[in-house]
Amino acid sequence: MTNARTLPWLFETSVERYAGRMMMLEKRGERYQGTTYAEMRERVHRFAAGLLSLGLDRGDRVALISEGRNDWVMAELGILFCGGVNVPLSVKLDELDDLKFRLLHAGCRMAIVSQPQVGKIRAIRNDLPELKLTIVLDTLETLESDELPAAEVLRLGDAFLEDRRETLRERWQSIGEGDYANICYTSGTTADPKGIILTHRNYTANVEQGVSLLEPRPDWVLLNILPWDHAFGHTCGIYMMMMSGASLASVQPGRTPMDALKNIPVNIRETRPTLLLSVPALAKNFRKNIEKGVREKGAKAEALFAKALATACAYNAEGWNRGAARHLLKRPLLALYDALIFRRIRANFGGRLQFIIGGGALLDMELQRFFYAIGIPMLQGYGLTEAAPVISANTLARHKLGSSGRIMPGLDVRICDADGGPLPTGARGEIVVRGENVMAGYWKNGSATAEVLRDGWLYTGDLGYLDEDGFLYVLGRAKSLLIADDGEKYSPEQIEEAIAGNSPYVEQVMLYNNQSPYTSALVVPAKDAVRDWLRDAGLSVKTPEGQEAVLRLLESELAKHREGGELGGAFPGRWLPSAVAVLGEAFTEQNHMLNSTMKMVRGKIVEFYRPRIDYLYTPEGRSILNAHNRAIIARLE
């Protein structure tokens, strides 16, 4: 088969190679059921033919809003086989104005939605003059006049294929690698969302790059726990597995997003994945659940686990130097710890999980050490949607904990100063990228395109450096920098991840310094853990003594990272918080303080908490025992 570089050709080539292998695993009823590559092709062809019979033309935009499932892949490939452009949107877009903006801006002619998303489209469709049809993936008792069930699209496809199968073949084979495949919208946290145009070649290039570096195998199983519209989960979770003949499992849906989250641990045990893709927020939850389970076994078990963890961390070092000569004597002890402790923990991940790839934000070094110690290395990668998205990644064969790995093959990366000039190895500056995976531009936004695409290079806005071995270290967003009163700058993300990732009592933290004499922090306590600690200590937050005890507890957790603390020395002291505002509400997508990739929306947080932040720079507010913090703690019960 001709090796054209489009997503339909990628899929068709994989079907020819792996026709009888399981492509999709989906839980229906009480167990997972498989769909082979050949069976999936039949369904894709039927759906694409149905879309053709409904008049979908080349270049038409179609919104796809659904939880991850077999029909997500069917719908996207169906759109692409027609030469259409998929506009994948998050099911978490609950603000109707946000959803309406994207559909209007993209000029979507159709929308393909799951049952929970139908109401959103109905609520805004009168303001969407270009939207002609909504296709519903699930069975509904009643449908509106401009709605059609997916089953009817498949039926129309069957009729189309009876005498016009060649028309479908001609259509998908006529698609060029430079044709648009997706318009993926940014979160729009600082301005209107931008539509990132990714071509067929952007995707196939990044998939080829990832497969050559990661080397996935046909016997791999991936449980894609990330949203399938998420760039990382989309390219790596769907197409990289597809190209390799591997199997892709979806998370069992629930009536609410929280139900689906609760299904993840169960689904991991059921599907026994070889690989997981994760973001720091999910990884931290995994770790906290493991540590909670250990604590529940009693003080002796907790002490043994801590000793085993320390031994494994020392032996593993930074990965590339694992098992150095000075640690060889630890090997028999580690084998014992593995048999007694770590193997049982891994059983909760299905027992054959080889590693986890972390993306979406910076991974705390201690979080990486933790998972490496229990025998499931968590290897960090780096990318952004504008690069389709992967730019670098660590692999089992070659990795350095703390880095974001080696640059993808065929991709040029350089580190630049503020004027765009290249910097030498080891120097810190903006990460700038060039390659076939770099986007075509922003949809209907020439000024934003010109700002980040210059002379073929993508200016990421992220800070980092390359070491002498070619490993990339990402330091954070340039726009997130802390700025001291003397003008010195520092990226806060790694400190924030370290504080929250290494404390059972801190759920979230955001650092702030805007030309101030010291750094402050907004801290969201882990309420359940704090309540348990209070109960064990026989204290109540209704008393001044209980309030002070909790605040001192939080203060001690932050102090661990200062010079002389058990985790001290990793960060300069001036960027660690000297004043703390304790918050009663977490940063969430619902209150718009987290975006869809679970990153903090700093501008919105600062704007909302401006009075609390200003108070931290007063003599009274600088003390963690200030009246505002006491009032928040008093409401914990």
MARMAR-96159 format. One record per residue (C-alpha): residue in one letter; x, y, z; chain. Coordinates in steps of 0.02 Angstrom, whole numbers, plus 50000, padded with zeros to 5 digits. Layout:
BEGIN
<A <X Y Z> A>
...
This chain:
BEGIN
<M <50000 50000 50000> A>
<T <50063 50174 49955> A>
<N <50133 50264 50105> A>
<A <50047 50433 50089> A>
<R <50069 50539 50243> A>
<T <49889 50568 50299> A>
<L <49789 50498 50444> A>
<P <49673 50393 50332> A>
<W <49826 50313 50251> A>
<L <49903 50283 50423> A>
<F <49744 50195 50479> A>
<E <49724 50093 50319> A>
<T <49906 50038 50325> A>
<S <49886 49980 50506> A>
<V <49728 49883 50462> A>
<E <49821 49793 50322> A>
<R <49960 49746 50443> A>
<Y <49859 49706 50599> A>
<A <49684 49663 50534> A>
<G <49646 49527 50662> A>
<R <49724 49611 50814> A>
<M <49620 49704 50942> A>
<M <49620 49890 50908> A>
<M <49491 49951 51033> A>
<L <49437 49889 51206> A>
<E <49277 49959 51277> A>
<K <49181 49910 51433> A>
<R <49004 49860 51394> A>
<G <48907 49792 51540> A>
<E <49020 49698 51659> A>
<R <49174 49670 51552> A>
<Y <49283 49741 51415> A>
<Q <49248 49687 51237> A>
<G <49368 49702 51091> A>
<T <49353 49771 50916> A>
<T <49484 49719 50789> A>
<Y <49572 49833 50667> A>
<A <49472 49758 50524> A>
<E <49306 49779 50616> A>
<M <49350 49959 50656> A>
<R <49388 49995 50472> A>
<E <49217 49929 50422> A>
<R <49132 50044 50548> A>
<V <49238 50195 50496> A>
<H <49198 50168 50313> A>
<R <49012 50153 50351> A>
<F <49012 50312 50454> A>
<A <49116 50409 50328> A>
<A <49000 50353 50188> A>
<G <48852 50410 50291> A>
<L <48931 50582 50313> A>
<L <48961 50591 50125> A>
<S <48779 50550 50092> A>
<L <48734 50693 50209> A>
<G <48838 50811 50105> A>
<L <48996 50831 50208> A>
<D <49122 50912 50091> A>
<R <49309 50937 50091> A>
<G <49363 51067 50216> A>
<D <49197 51067 50311> A>
<R <49222 51083 50499> A>
<V <49135 50961 50616> A>
<A <49137 50976 50806> A>
<L <49164 50816 50905> A>
<I <49112 50821 51088> A>
<S <49114 50654 51174> A>
<E <49194 50554 51312> A>
<G <49334 50437 51255> A>
<R <49258 50283 51174> A>
<N <49263 50179 51015> A>
<D <49144 50297 50928> A>
<W <49260 50444 50961> A>
<V <49387 50364 50845> A>
<M <49251 50312 50722> A>
<A <49185 50490 50716> A>
<E <49354 50574 50693> A>
<L <49413 50453 50559> A>
<G <49243 50466 50474> A>
<I <49263 50655 50462> A>
<L <49442 50640 50400> A>
<F <49400 50509 50268> A>
<C <49279 50635 50194> A>
<G <49414 50768 50189> A>
<G <49329 50862 50330> A>
<V <49412 50948 50477> A>
<N <49380 50885 50653> A>
<V <49358 51014 50791> A>
<P <49381 50909 50949> A>
<L <49307 50995 51102> A>
<S <49314 50953 51286> A>
<V <49162 50879 51372> A>
<K <49209 50994 51517> A>
<L <49158 51148 51418> A>
<D <49008 51187 51527> A>
<E <49003 51375 51498> A>
<L <48889 51389 51347> A>
<D <48970 51551 51288> A>
<D <49138 51461 51281> A>
<L <49065 51319 51179> A>
<K <48970 51439 51065> A>
<F <49126 51540 51030> A>
<R <49221 51388 50969> A>
<L <49080 51324 50858> A>
<L <49051 51496 50783> A>
<H <49235 51535 50760> A>
<A <49270 51369 50675> A>
<G <49112 51382 50571> A>
<C <49058 51205 50613> A>
<R <48930 51135 50492> A>
<M <48896 50980 50596> A>
<A <48920 50923 50776> A>
<I <48944 50744 50833> A>
<V <48904 50725 51017> A>
<S <48874 50596 51154> A>
<Q <48710 50595 51250> A>
<P <48772 50702 51397> A>
<Q <48824 50841 51274> A>
<V <48661 50853 51176> A>
<G <48582 50979 51293> A>
<K <48728 51099 51271> A>
<I <48706 51104 51082> A>
<R <48518 51124 51097> A>
<A <48542 51272 51213> A>
<I <48650 51370 51088> A>
<R <48602 51307 50915> A>
<N <48490 51458 50877> A>
<D <48648 51564 50884> A>
<L <48744 51449 50765> A>
<P <48685 51489 50588> A>
<E <48811 51374 50504> A>
<L <48769 51221 50610> A>
<K <48649 51117 50506> A>
<L <48650 50948 50592> A>
<T <48690 50866 50759> A>
<I <48733 50681 50756> A>
<V <48703 50593 50923> A>
<L <48813 50443 50961> A>
<D <48689 50369 51085> A>
<T <48507 50319 51077> A>
<L <48384 50453 51135> A>
<E <48197 50435 51159> A>
<T <48163 50597 51067> A>
<L <48264 50693 50939> A>
<E <48245 50869 50872> A>
<S <48217 50899 50686> A>
<D <48401 50943 50658> A>
<E <48467 50791 50753> A>
<L <48510 50618 50687> A>
<P <48565 50461 50779> A>
<A <48733 50387 50732> A>
<A <48643 50224 50692> A>
<E <48551 50314 50552> A>
<V <48715 50384 50485> A>
<L <48783 50206 50479> A>
<R <48625 50148 50389> A>
<L <48645 50288 50261> A>
<G <48826 50235 50244> A>
<D <48777 50056 50205> A>
<A <48663 50116 50065> A>
<F <48799 50232 49998> A>
<L <48930 50093 49995> A>
<E <48819 49974 49898> A>
<D <48848 50067 49735> A>
<R <48967 50211 49777> A>
<R <49109 50130 49876> A>
<E <49232 50194 49746> A>
<T <49177 50372 49783> A>
<L <49231 50354 49965> A>
<R <49397 50276 49913> A>
<E <49432 50416 49790> A>
<R <49389 50547 49920> A>
<W <49504 50487 50058> A>
<Q <49647 50446 49939> A>
<S <49637 50622 49867> A>
<I <49675 50704 50035> A>
<G <49845 50787 50040> A>
<E <49967 50789 50185> A>
<G <49952 50978 50195> A>
<D <49762 50973 50212> A>
<Y <49691 51023 50380> A>
<A <49647 50879 50496> A>
<N <49602 50966 50660> A>
<I <49569 51136 50733> A>
<C <49612 51118 50918> A>
<Y <49564 51262 51031> A>
<T <49673 51330 51170> A>
<S <49595 51355 51341> A>
<G <49572 51542 51313> A>
<T <49629 51586 51489> A>
<T <49700 51757 51445> A>
<A <49601 51802 51287> A>
<D <49483 51722 51163> A>
<P <49533 51542 51128> A>
<K <49647 51515 50978> A>
<G <49610 51377 50852> A>
<I <49771 51280 50819> A>
<I <49771 51213 50641> A>
<L <49854 51042 50629> A>
<T <49876 50962 50460> A>
<H <49878 50777 50419> A>
<R <50067 50785 50404> A>
<N <50083 50874 50571> A>
<Y <50003 50721 50651> A>
<T <50086 50584 50549> A>
<A <50257 50666 50572> A>
<N <50236 50673 50761> A>
<V <50172 50494 50766> A>
<E <50322 50434 50665> A>
<Q <50438 50530 50780> A>
<G <50357 50458 50936> A>
<V <50355 50280 50873> A>
<S <50539 50286 50824> A>
<L <50585 50349 50998> A>
<L <50464 50248 51105> A>
<E <50457 50089 50999> A>
<P <50282 50029 51051> A>
<R <50237 49849 51007> A>
<P <50079 49765 50942> A>
<D <50056 49674 51108> A>
<W <50046 49836 51207> A>
<V <49884 49893 51287> A>
<L <49855 50075 51329> A>
<L <49713 50132 51442> A>
<N <49689 50311 51384> A>
<I <49640 50398 51545> A>
<L <49667 50572 51471> A>
<P <49529 50664 51377> A>
<W <49538 50608 51197> A>
<D <49528 50787 51133> A>
<H <49684 50825 51237> A>
<A <49832 50840 51117> A>
<F <49939 50718 51216> A>
<G <49801 50588 51234> A>
<H <49751 50614 51053> A>
<T <49916 50593 50961> A>
<C <50003 50473 51080> A>
<G <49850 50384 51148> A>
<I <49762 50353 50983> A>
<Y <49874 50370 50831> A>
<M <50040 50311 50902> A>
<M <49955 50153 50963> A>
<M <49864 50135 50798> A>
<M <50023 50145 50695> A>
<S <50103 50011 50805> A>
<G <49958 49888 50802> A>
<A <49932 49907 50989> A>
<S <49766 49906 51082> A>
<L <49678 50061 51149> A>
<A <49560 50044 51296> A>
<S <49439 50178 51354> A>
<V <49386 50221 51531> A>
<Q <49213 50162 51581> A>
<P <49099 50315 51576> A>
<G <48995 50368 51725> A>
<R <48843 50476 51751> A>
<T <48960 50616 51805> A>
<P <49145 50655 51773> A>
<M <49179 50607 51954> A>
<D <49105 50434 51922> A>
<A <49224 50411 51776> A>
<L <49372 50461 51884> A>
<K <49322 50331 52012> A>
<N <49316 50200 51875> A>
<I <49499 50226 51826> A>
<P <49579 50116 51962> A>
<V <49454 49977 51925> A>
<N <49480 49991 51738> A>
<I <49669 49985 51760> A>
<R <49654 49818 51850> A>
<E <49533 49754 51717> A>
<T <49632 49803 51562> A>
<R <49806 49773 51637> A>
<P <49888 49908 51529> A>
<T <50067 49904 51471> A>
<L <50077 50093 51468> A>
<L <49984 50240 51543> A>
<L <49986 50422 51492> A>
<S <49961 50540 51636> A>
<V <49970 50721 51692> A>
<P <50039 50775 51861> A>
<A <49867 50797 51941> A>
<L <49822 50614 51906> A>
<A <49994 50551 51954> A>
<K <49984 50640 52122> A>
<N <49816 50559 52156> A>
<F <49890 50388 52117> A>
<R <50031 50422 52240> A>
<K <49918 50486 52378> A>
<N <49805 50335 52362> A>
<I <49956 50219 52375> A>
<E <50021 50311 52528> A>
<K <49848 50310 52607> A>
<G <49836 50122 52584> A>
<V <50006 50100 52667> A>
<R <49958 50211 52815> A>
<E <49801 50111 52843> A>
<K <49907 49956 52871> A>
<G <49985 50032 53026> A>
<A <50144 50116 53086> A>
<K <50257 49965 53057> A>
<A <50202 49945 52877> A>
<E <50223 50132 52849> A>
<A <50400 50129 52921> A>
<L <50448 49978 52814> A>
<F <50377 50062 52659> A>
<A <50476 50222 52695> A>
<K <50636 50121 52714> A>
<A <50604 50024 52554> A>
<L <50566 50184 52461> A>
<A <50725 50269 52521> A>
<T <50830 50118 52472> A>
<A <50753 50109 52298> A>
<C <50771 50296 52269> A>
<A <50955 50289 52314> A>
<Y <50984 50140 52200> A>
<N <50889 50216 52053> A>
<A <50974 50387 52066> A>
<E <50924 50488 51911> A>
<G <50888 50335 51804> A>
<W <51032 50347 51682> A>
<N <51153 50308 51826> A>
<R <51043 50177 51909> A>
<G <51135 50042 52004> A>
<A <51300 50134 52012> A>
<A <51442 50038 52094> A>
<R <51419 50120 52264> A>
<H <51240 50054 52272> A>
<L <51268 49875 52210> A>
<L <51253 49804 52385> A>
<K <51073 49868 52392> A>
<R <51018 49752 52252> A>
<P <50975 49597 52360> A>
<L <50884 49708 52485> A>
<L <50785 49788 52344> A>
<A <50734 49617 52280> A>
<L <50665 49578 52453> A>
<Y <50572 49744 52463> A>
<D <50502 49715 52291> A>
<A <50434 49545 52338> A>
<L <50361 49607 52503> A>
<I <50293 49777 52453> A>
<F <50314 49847 52279> A>
<R <50250 49697 52182> A>
<R <50086 49706 52278> A>
<I <50069 49890 52236> A>
<R <50101 49856 52053> A>
<A <49964 49724 52055> A>
<N <49840 49866 52080> A>
<F <49900 49934 51912> A>
<G <49865 49768 51827> A>
<G <50034 49687 51855> A>
<R <50111 49719 51683> A>
<L <50125 49908 51679> A>
<Q <50300 49947 51615> A>
<F <50302 50135 51633> A>
<I <50200 50295 51635> A>
<I <50233 50443 51522> A>
<G <50195 50609 51605> A>
<G <50149 50763 51506> A>
<G <50041 50918 51518> A>
<A <50148 51008 51648> A>
<L <50308 50991 51745> A>
<L <50329 50832 51845> A>
<D <50401 50852 52019> A>
<M <50567 50759 52037> A>
<E <50510 50673 52197> A>
<L <50353 50612 52110> A>
<Q <50461 50534 51975> A>
<R <50574 50454 52106> A>
<F <50423 50382 52196> A>
<F <50353 50291 52044> A>
<Y <50525 50234 51989> A>
<A <50553 50161 52162> A>
<I <50394 50055 52160> A>
<G <50445 49984 51991> A>
<I <50337 50090 51875> A>
<P <50452 50226 51806> A>
<M <50361 50388 51769> A>
<L <50454 50467 51625> A>
<Q <50426 50648 51582> A>
<G <50396 50716 51408> A>
<Y <50366 50890 51342> A>
<G <50260 50965 51207> A>
<L <50120 51084 51163> A>
<T <49972 51071 51047> A>
<E <50054 51188 50921> A>
<A <50183 51049 50895> A>
<A <50052 50910 50878> A>
<P <50109 50898 51026> A>
<V <50267 50800 51072> A>
<I <50436 50887 51065> A>
<S <50540 50777 51181> A>
<A <50522 50623 51288> A>
<N <50615 50507 51404> A>
<T <50608 50321 51365> A>
<L <50647 50163 51462> A>
<A <50803 50139 51358> A>
<R <50871 50313 51391> A>
<H <50810 50433 51522> A>
<K <50859 50561 51652> A>
<L <50739 50596 51793> A>
<G <50707 50782 51807> A>
<S <50728 50809 51620> A>
<S <50597 50808 51484> A>
<G <50700 50686 51381> A>
<R <50780 50686 51211> A>
<I <50717 50786 51064> A>
<M <50605 50692 50942> A>
<P <50698 50628 50788> A>
<G <50688 50747 50641> A>
<L <50644 50894 50752> A>
<D <50757 51046 50775> A>
<V <50759 51130 50945> A>
<R <50862 51277 50999> A>
<I <50865 51387 51154> A>
<C <50852 51573 51117> A>
<D <50878 51735 51211> A>
<A <50750 51876 51221> A>
<D <50801 51937 51048> A>
<G <50782 51766 50967> A>
<G <50968 51732 50959> A>
<P <51025 51552 50990> A>
<L <51109 51514 51156> A>
<P <51246 51384 51192> A>
<T <51221 51215 51277> A>
<G <51172 51237 51459> A>
<A <51112 51416 51440> A>
<R <50932 51453 51489> A>
<G <50810 51536 51371> A>
<E <50654 51512 51267> A>
<I <50625 51342 51186> A>
<V <50607 51364 50997> A>
<V <50557 51221 50881> A>
<R <50558 51181 50695> A>
<G <50492 51024 50611> A>
<E <50353 50943 50511> A>
<N <50246 50927 50666> A>
<V <50235 51116 50694> A>
<M <50060 51185 50663> A>
<A <50004 51277 50506> A>
<G <49948 51425 50612> A>
<Y <49799 51489 50710> A>
<W <49629 51485 50627> A>
<K <49573 51660 50574> A>
<N <49709 51740 50681> A>
<G <49853 51801 50576> A>
<S <49925 51915 50709> A>
<A <49938 51776 50838> A>
<T <50015 51661 50706> A>
<A <50147 51790 50660> A>
<E <50190 51812 50844> A>
<V <50239 51629 50872> A>
<L <50288 51568 50698> A>
<R <50442 51659 50634> A>
<D <50551 51600 50490> A>
<G <50485 51423 50509> A>
<W <50520 51417 50696> A>
<L <50388 51398 50833> A>
<Y <50422 51508 50984> A>
<T <50345 51408 51125> A>
<G <50346 51536 51265> A>
<D <50422 51402 51377> A>
<L <50591 51420 51462> A>
<G <50721 51283 51468> A>
<Y <50895 51223 51422> A>
<L <50983 51076 51338> A>
<D <51119 50981 51430> A>
<E <51277 50909 51355> A>
<D <51190 50742 51321> A>
<G <51048 50823 51224> A>
<F <50916 50808 51360> A>
<L <50793 50951 51372> A>
<Y <50752 51030 51540> A>
<V <50592 51132 51544> A>
<L <50583 51268 51676> A>
<G <50409 51338 51650> A>
<R <50311 51471 51559> A>
<A <50393 51639 51528> A>
<K <50229 51725 51572> A>
<S <50224 51638 51742> A>
<L <50390 51704 51805> A>
<L <50412 51769 51981> A>
<I <50497 51939 51980> A>
<A <50589 52000 52135> A>
<D <50610 52182 52185> A>
<D <50786 52183 52111> A>
<G <50723 52119 51943> A>
<E <50783 51939 51960> A>
<K <50662 51812 51884> A>
<Y <50619 51632 51922> A>
<S <50493 51505 51857> A>
<P <50381 51442 51998> A>
<E <50307 51281 51927> A>
<Q <50438 51160 51992> A>
<I <50428 51231 52168> A>
<E <50238 51221 52166> A>
<E <50241 51041 52105> A>
<A <50370 50995 52236> A>
<I <50271 51070 52380> A>
<A <50104 50995 52331> A>
<G <50179 50829 52273> A>
<N <50274 50799 52435> A>
<S <50145 50847 52564> A>
<P <49990 50748 52612> A>
<Y <49919 50909 52687> A>
<V <49940 51027 52538> A>
<E <49823 51002 52391> A>
<Q <49876 51150 52283> A>
<V <49993 51298 52295> A>
<M <50025 51451 52187> A>
<L <50175 51562 52215> A>
<Y <50170 51750 52186> A>
<N <50302 51884 52175> A>
<N <50282 52040 52070> A>
<Q <50434 52148 52110> A>
<S <50407 52121 52296> A>
<P <50535 52098 52436> A>
<Y <50480 51919 52466> A>
<T <50377 51779 52386> A>
<S <50204 51735 52448> A>
<A <50094 51583 52420> A>
<L <49911 51540 52402> A>
<V <49889 51369 52482> A>
<V <49741 51252 52466> A>
<P <49747 51126 52609> A>
<A <49705 50942 52580> A>
<K <49550 50950 52688> A>
<D <49521 50765 52721> A>
<A <49703 50736 52771> A>
<V <49701 50889 52885> A>
<R <49539 50832 52966> A>
<D <49614 50659 52999> A>
<W <49769 50741 53074> A>
<L <49659 50849 53188> A>
<R <49560 50699 53245> A>
<D <49717 50600 53286> A>
<A <49785 50750 53381> A>
<G <49623 50773 53478> A>
<L <49603 50951 53417> A>
<S <49463 51055 53342> A>
<V <49473 51199 53220> A>
<K <49339 51287 53322> A>
<T <49471 51328 53452> A>
<P <49617 51450 53433> A>
<E <49734 51307 53481> A>
<G <49669 51195 53342> A>
<Q <49680 51335 53213> A>
<E <49859 51373 53262> A>
<A <49906 51189 53256> A>
<V <49842 51170 53078> A>
<L <49928 51328 53019> A>
<R <50091 51274 53099> A>
<L <50070 51104 53014> A>
<L <50054 51189 52844> A>
<E <50201 51301 52886> A>
<S <50308 51149 52928> A>
<E <50263 51069 52762> A>
<L <50327 51222 52669> A>
<A <50482 51230 52780> A>
<K <50536 51057 52721> A>
<H <50598 51139 52561> A>
<R <50705 51271 52647> A>
<E <50890 51253 52678> A>
<G <50912 51125 52818> A>
<G <50741 51046 52787> A>
<E <50724 50865 52734> A>
<L <50694 50919 52553> A>
<G <50799 51077 52562> A>
<G <50928 51137 52439> A>
<A <50831 51107 52279> A>
<F <50770 51287 52261> A>
<P <50841 51459 52304> A>
<G <50769 51521 52469> A>
<R <50709 51687 52403> A>
<W <50579 51601 52294> A>
<L <50507 51496 52434> A>
<P <50356 51577 52518> A>
<S <50380 51692 52667> A>
<A <50194 51730 52682> A>
<V <50045 51616 52656> A>
<A <49861 51640 52620> A>
<V <49761 51483 52658> A>
<L <49614 51462 52538> A>
<G <49448 51380 52571> A>
<E <49412 51332 52391> A>
<A <49521 51231 52274> A>
<F <49572 51288 52100> A>
<T <49457 51194 51980> A>
<E <49397 51197 51801> A>
<Q <49225 51243 51865> A>
<N <49284 51405 51945> A>
<H <49397 51436 51793> A>
<M <49556 51435 51896> A>
<L <49618 51278 51807> A>
<N <49613 51259 51619> A>
<S <49567 51099 51526> A>
<T <49744 51031 51544> A>
<M <49737 51059 51734> A>
<K <49858 51206 51731> A>
<M <49828 51353 51845> A>
<V <49756 51509 51764> A>
<R <49869 51627 51858> A>
<G <49797 51789 51797> A>
<K <49621 51743 51852> A>
<I <49683 51677 52020> A>
<V <49781 51836 52055> A>
<E <49635 51945 52003> A>
<F <49512 51851 52114> A>
<Y <49626 51842 52266> A>
<R <49704 52015 52248> A>
<P <49645 52074 52421> A>
<R <49717 51918 52505> A>
<I <49882 51939 52411> A>
<D <49897 52123 52456> A>
<Y <49864 52077 52639> A>
<L <50014 51958 52636> A>
<Y <50128 52108 52609> A>
<T <50073 52194 52770> A>
<P <50156 52162 52940> A>
<E <50000 52075 53006> A>
<G <49970 51971 52849> A>
<R <50148 51905 52839> A>
<S <50120 51793 52991> A>
<I <50038 51628 52947> A>
<L <49934 51648 53106> A>
<N <49847 51802 53035> A>
<A <49661 51828 53061> A>
<H <49614 51786 52882> A>
<N <49698 51616 52888> A>
<R <49620 51576 53057> A>
<A <49448 51616 52987> A>
<I <49473 51498 52839> A>
<I <49539 51357 52948> A>
<A <49392 51377 53068> A>
<R <49277 51324 52924> A>
<L <49365 51160 52889> A>
<E <49243 51059 52993> A>
